[in-house]
Amino acid sequence: MKITLCGSIAFYGEMLEIKKQLEALGHEIKLPPAEIQDENGNMIPVKKYYDIRKSGDNAEWIWNRKKQAILAHFQKIGWSDAILVLNYDKNNITGYVGANTLMEIGIALYLEKKIYFLNEIPEMHCTEEIRGANPIVINSKLKDIS
């Protein structure tokens, strides 16, 4: 199966590990980029870019890259058979799903892709929208993806 991983960039290390495990099960995996181009054209780690964004800097290049990353990830969802949402704990929310990931769930729903959640659906402002997408919760059992 072709799977695109979705979730907060704060979980990038976990994404790399899940990618390895899914590939060992025979799946093809796409995930967000490991690097982003900075304002000088140099490639920087995506985690550093994430930290710059979270610092409150509103430089135009930051938001241009964000838009590019969003659109590129939407294309990966179009390529895939399914998405796997890596919803770990963040911001004192069990199974956190951020706004960007919610948009990705919406794209997957629209494109009629299977939607898997690694962990239980969180109780937060968008719980109804998530439940409405009818995701399959696998409770960290990657072998349940089919």
PyMOL commands that set and color helices and strands:
alter all, ss='L'
color gray80, all
select helices_A, chain A and resi 9-24+46-54+60-79+99-110+127-132+142-144
alter helices_A, ss='H'
color red, helices_A
select strands_A, chain A and resi 2-6+28-30+35-37+43-45+82-85+114-117+136-137
alter strands_A, ss='S'
color yellow, strands_A
deselect
rebuild
show_as cartoon
